Amino acid sequence: MSFVQRFDKNSNRYLKIDGTGHVIAESPHPFTIPGGELLEEIEPVEPERPARAKMSDPLGDMR
């Protein structure tokens, strides 16, 4: 089975992800494969920031 890793900025931890997309391990350090090579890393998780709400001006037409 193949694995990749991704750095999660929210938790400051590396996530080990299997081929189906499930997280199977977390670590504060990068994961390695036998032989000492680092696992392939995919793009880091970007925290989602909700868009700012725009408030309508209910009295705007009267001004």
C-alpha positions as MATLAB code, in Angstrom:
seq = 'MSFVQRFDKNSNRYLKIDGTGHVIAESPHPFTIPGGELLEEIEPVEPERPARAKMSDPLGDMR';
ca = [
       0.000    0.000    0.000;
       1.290    3.480   -0.786;
       1.251    6.411    1.571;
       1.831   10.156    1.333;
       2.223   12.786    4.014;
       0.792   16.244    4.424;
       1.647   18.977    6.924;
      -1.375   20.321    8.814;
      -0.740   23.961    9.793;
      -3.613   23.960   12.306;
      -2.109   21.201   14.455;
       1.561   21.623   13.387;
       1.720   17.880   12.720;
       2.413   15.649    9.735;
      -0.453   13.400    8.628;
       0.245    9.998    7.050;
      -2.470    9.347    4.450;
      -3.211    6.045    2.698;
      -4.312    5.567   -0.911;
      -7.994    5.979   -0.030;
      -7.435    9.384    1.613;
      -7.794    8.243    5.216;
      -5.403    9.614    7.844;
      -3.723    6.646    9.490;
      -1.099    8.386   11.655;
       0.011   11.785   12.961;
       3.501   12.892   13.967;
       5.326   16.107   14.874;
       8.158   14.952   12.559;
       8.104   13.930    8.869;
       7.459   10.236    8.177;
      10.176    8.115    6.581;
      10.082    4.853    4.655;
      12.456    1.943    5.323;
      15.844    3.091    4.105;
      15.543    6.548    5.651;
      13.898    8.350    2.720;
      11.072   10.768    3.427;
       7.561    9.876    2.321;
       6.272   11.852   -0.650;
       4.716   15.068    0.621;
       1.594   16.588   -0.913;
       0.472   20.200   -0.583;
      -0.040   21.387    3.005;
      -3.494   21.822    4.452;
      -4.520   25.471    4.323;
      -6.819   26.619    7.126;
     -10.203   27.598    5.747;
     -11.169   31.154    6.451;
     -14.793   32.056    5.943;
     -15.497   35.016    3.696;
     -16.497   38.170    5.472;
     -20.230   38.701    5.567;
     -21.485   41.751    3.735;
     -24.210   43.542    5.593;
     -26.817   45.234    3.477;
     -27.923   48.731    4.385;
     -31.695   48.523    4.933;
     -31.999   52.327    4.981;
     -29.672   52.894    2.024;
     -32.504   53.785   -0.365;
     -33.858   56.386    2.033;
     -30.555   58.252    2.462;
];
